[in-house]
Each structure stands twice: as C-alpha cells, then as structure tokens.
C-alpha cells in the first residue's frame, strides 16, 4: 500500500467524506453515514489486494490517484448495495 500513501494530499484525509471529496467520488451522505466504516474497511482491503499493480502505476503519475478513486467507488457501491439488502 506504499503507493497509496505517496499520493500527494492523501495523508491529510481525516474522514470518510474527505476521501470521497478528494477522489471526486459521488456519494449520498445518508448512505455513507450508515456504512462508512464498512466502506473504508472494504476500500483498505481493495488497496492491499492491488499491490501487484504497483509496477504499472509508475508509468503515469496520475495512475495511483485514478486506481484509488476506482477502488473507493467500488467499495462504496459494494457496501451500499449490501446495506440495502
């Protein structure tokens, strides 16, 4: 996950909402409030699972941010869909 912490500004994020705003991922406040811990836990696991992609990230300076954005959006979709059931 070292690649994730190298994204400029990521170390200043201090809430679930700040992650979504930083990575420009749309979210519904009520939905996020009800499952923010699950979303962040899922996001963390997805970040850890994508360590093998690190070599690909070094080619494009925005690639780590884009990957993290995609993983956060996937975590949100997964957890909010699970929460609705």
N, C-alpha and C positions, 0 to 999 in steps of 0.2 A: 504493500500500500504506500510505499515511499513516494511513488509517482504522484499520488493524490495530494500529499502534503506539500509538494513542490508547486502546486497551482497557486499563483500569486493571489493573496486575499483569503484563501480558504482557512487559514489559521485564525481569522477574526470572526468566523461564523459561530454564533452562540445560541441559536435556537433553530427549531425545525423550519420556521418561516424564513429565517435568514438564509438557510440552504436553498430553499425554493426561489427566493428572490435573486440570490447570487447566480444560480444556474438558469435563471429565466424559465423555470418550470411552472406552468399554470397549476393552481390548486384552489380548492374550496376550503376556506378557513374552518367551517364546522367539521368537515370530513377530516381535515388534517389534525384538528384538536382531539378528535376522538380516537385517532390511531397513530399519533406522531411517533411514539416510541417504537411501535411495530414497523413503521415506515423507515425510521432511521436504523433500526436493527437490520432490516432487510437490505437497506442500502449499503450498510457496512459489510454485510456478507457478500453482496454482489461486487463490491470493490475488492475484497480479498480474493474472490473467485477469478477476477480478471487480471491478476498479476501476470500471467503468461503473455498478455498483450503488451507488456511494457516495451519490448523492443520496437513494436510498431508505433508506439507513441512518440518516439524520439524523432521521427521524420517530420512531423508537423507540430509546431509549438502550441497550436490550439487543440490538438488531439486529446490531451488529458482532460481538459475542460469539457469538450464535447462528449467524451466517454462518460465522465462523471454525471453530466447532465442527463444522458440517456439512461444510465443506471438509476438515478434518482427518480426519473419519470416512471421507469418500470416498477420500482419499489412502491411508488405511490399508487399506481394503477393496480398492482397486485394486492396491496393491503386494503385499499378502499373497496375493491371488488369483493374481497374476502369478508370485509366488515359488513357489507350489505346483505350477505347470505345469512 
